[in-house]
């Protein structure tokens, strides 16, 4: 009996040695945002991953600000506490020393369809430098791109076509701004935007500037690139919307919540915003315009290829991880088309693979599908320079002054350029 037990144990040991590492009972750790954990069905997808691979995933969540502090602190401490890390706009070129370049892992086990199956603009957010030749440090997981939200009923009543250029957007806003009850006060503004002097305000400004081909910095991140005729046009157009009463007078302090509220309450006819916001406007319990919103690619210059501003969250592999192969197995699996579709259809997660937007299940469930089918392949992103927080603060300060009419758009961008250039040297 003892002999049989030893033989059995030996056979089991040998069998275990022949099982691929990913299929053995392992545990990896993932630090992420609570919303991203929620869109996995609060771990339902992770259980499926464990059943398939034998790899368990332990999850720790923090809100964005806390995550932006915790992850760099883990890096500086040389910690291997987390194998997979989720980062968004706090990712920068200063963190490359702490995370694994993914080319060796892609060579061993490519992501389904290859990296080209993702929107190129989204992939560039995680390349250093931000060129096709830059090293890749993350796989896009949860990404949003700017699109046009518009009131279908109001455009139809006014005989206005869905605007395809910024000039058409301006003309449409003039026709859609109305005093509906004749009391001398505007009841519905042609548009709404986020004019707050903060990062949300800069992102919203870029929603207008990116479709005109504006870059904020050079590809190597060493020179300002935003002082161009197209950027001046976008900035001046936003000033005109304020000066001509096509947006609420309070728009210069509006954040995301204010803009969404204006649309949901029927006080604005159009807005250019990230696609992920559609679910709030289609929520019948919170939105007065549910079922009345149309979606299209944002107004742009037809000559611009990568026209639509997009950004979001990627999955990174900790350079100190002792379970890199298992961690890569997880990153590879969670960003695959099947999981992207599942999270989008069941939990409204924004996608990073254009092909998912064409899936029948996605089209049936997600009203922004047709807009995404056009916008995702043409996405562009913001810089990830370590100095970008300072650049952002300077640029939004001057853009805000121009939108308020305190200075001209040309003066504002020239002043911002003078302040930014020395920072990047």
C-alpha positions, 0 to 999 in steps of 0.5 A: 500500500505504501509502495502504491502510494509512492508510485501514485505520488510520483506519477502525479508529480510527473504529470504536474510537471508536464502541465503548462505553467498557466494551467497549474494552480497559480495566483496572480494579483491585479490592482485596478479601478472599481468600475473596471472590476465591476464590468467584469461582472464583479469577478464573473469573468475572472472565474471563467479565466480561472476555470480555463487556465487554473490561474486565480486572480486576486483583485485590489481596487482604488478610485482614480486619484488613489490609484494614481498615488498607489501604483507609483509608490509600489514601483518606487518601493520595488514591490512585486505585490501586484502582477498586473496594473491598470493605468490611465492618464497618470501613465507617463514615460517616467514609469517605463523603467518599472513595467515590462515592454510587451514585445517579447510576450507578444512574440511568444503568445500574440493577442488575438488578431495581433496588436493591429486589431486594436485602434492604433490611436489607443495603442499609441497611448501606451507606446514610448515614444508615441510612434508606431516604432515605440516600445509597447507597455500596455494593452488597451482595455477600457477606452473611450473616443469622442463622438457627437451626441445630438437630439434627433427630434430637435434636429428633425424639427429644425430641418438640420442635418447631422453636422459633419464639420466644425463649421456645420456644427456652429451653423446647426447650433445657431438654428437649434438655440431657441426661446421655446415659450417666447419669454425672451429667455433661451430654453434650449441651447444649441450645444453644451461643452465642458469649459472648466479650467481643469483637465476636463476642460482641456480634454473637452477643448481637444474634443474640438481640436483633435478632429482638425488635426491638432497635436498637443506635443511633438511625437517625442514629447519635446516640443509644443505642437498646439499653436497652429491655425487649426487649434486657433480655429477650434479655440475661437469657435468655442469663444463664439459659442459663448459670445453668441449665446449658443451655450449656457452662460455658465458653460465656462465653469462646466465639468462633465457632470454639468454637461451631462445634466444639461443634455439629460434635462433637455437644455442642450441640443448637441455635445461632443463627448466621450462615447461612454457617456451614452448610458447616462443619457439613455437611463429613463429614470435619470434622463428626460431625453432617453430614446431621443439622442442620436450618435455620430462621429464627431465633426471633423476636417475630412482631410484629417485621418486620425481625427477623434480624441480617445483615451482610457485604461490599459493593462500593464505587467509589473517588471518586478512580478514573479509570475509574468507568464501567468500575468500575461496570460490574463492580460491577453485573455481579458483584452480578447474580442470575446471578453471585450464584447461580453463586458460591453454588452453586459456592463457598458464597458467602452471597447478598444477593438474596432471589430467589436463595434461591428458585432451583431450583439454589440449593435443590438445593445449599444446605440453608439455602435455606428458612431464607434465603427467610424471613430475607433479606427481613426482615434488619436490620443494625448501625450504621455510626457512626464511633464504633461500635467504642467503642460495641461495646466498651462494650456487650459489656463490660456484656452480658458481665457480665450473662451471667455474673450479675455484674449484672442485665441491666437494670443492665448495659444502663443502665450501658452507655447512660450510657457510650455517650450522651456518645460520640455527642454 
